[in-house]
Structure formats: structure tokens, C-alpha cells
Amino acid sequence: MIQVEDKIISKDVFEKKFICDLNSCKGACCVEGDSGAPLLKEEIQKIADIYHAVEPYMSRAGKKVILKKGISVKDRDGDLTTPLVNNRQCAFVIEEQGISKCSIEKAYLEKKTDFKKPISCHLFPIRITHYTEFDAINYESIKICSPACILGEELKIPVYKFLKSPLIRKYGVKFYAELTKVADLLDSK
């Protein structure tokens, strides 16, 4: 584990290689799992505020789930997450050419909103656990992402580089600069 500011970071974030390969995995991270995408409290309000811009991009089933359950639900661990359609895919999932994508992100890319998607989705495969004194930043290795690991190895792109934009979104440019300094030190050993 490495400490940068008040964050404790798994060495896997520096050592593992990763680049999403949607053509291979088909967006399985939006469908697989035992709950929806983890949400921050402030994201729930943000999604509620922009829902009118996102709704036209959503599937009929996703809209029904949101109407019935709301923007967020508590999962079995008591964490706030997006609701699921048929206990499977996130309610905000849309299918495009056989690939599961995010309707929130689609609205963002088409400039209908200024909110890209929940930070937990943007940071995946990094998972953050918030503690009183620090955040724990860990790489989550899951089978459905094996094509991303293979591509990352081929191109020699570590997780922290692949996730530069969401890491800056979450913690800022200064934090990311410190992260790259740590990575350089680790590489020089």
C-alpha cells in the first residue's frame, strides 16, 4: 500500500495493466454483479436534477424501474446504488450495437447535461472505500475484465494511467501529479 495525501492506494493501481475493451466485454460491468453502481449522496440529487435529459436515452425497462424504485436503492450491504432491471443490469443501461452503455453518459456526450456518470462507474475497475481518516483506493480484478487486462498488458498501460481523467475528476490535478511521481519512483526500483 502507498499513501498519497490522505489516500491509501493499493500497489495494483500502479502495477496492473488495464484498458477497457468494449468490443470484447460488451460492457458487462454495467450488467454483471449483485447490485447497481455505487452512488454518492450528492450524485443521487444530481441524477434526479438531470433525469429529464437522460430519460429519452433510457430503455423502457429502465424507465419503469426508476419510476417504481427511484434513482437509488440500498443494496444488501446498505449502500446506495442504482436500481437494477430484473436483478441484472443497471436501470440506466442502454444497448448500442450489442454493447451495454450508460444512458447518463450518452446524454453527457450529446451535451444534454454536464454530469458524465457516477464516479464509481467512471473510476471502474478502481473501487474506493471511504473511511473517517482516509480513502482506500483499490483495483478490483474481475473475470469479465480479462480482455481489458490483456489489452492493457499489450499496450503497457497501468490502471492509474488508464483512469487519469476520473482520478483527476475525483481528487484533482495535484493528487494525480503526486500519483505519477510515486509511480515513477516505483518504476525506478
Order of alpha helices (4+ residues) and beta strands (2+ residues): beta-beta-alpha-alpha-alpha-alpha-beta-beta-beta-beta-beta-beta-alpha-alpha-beta-beta-alpha-alpha-alpha-alpha
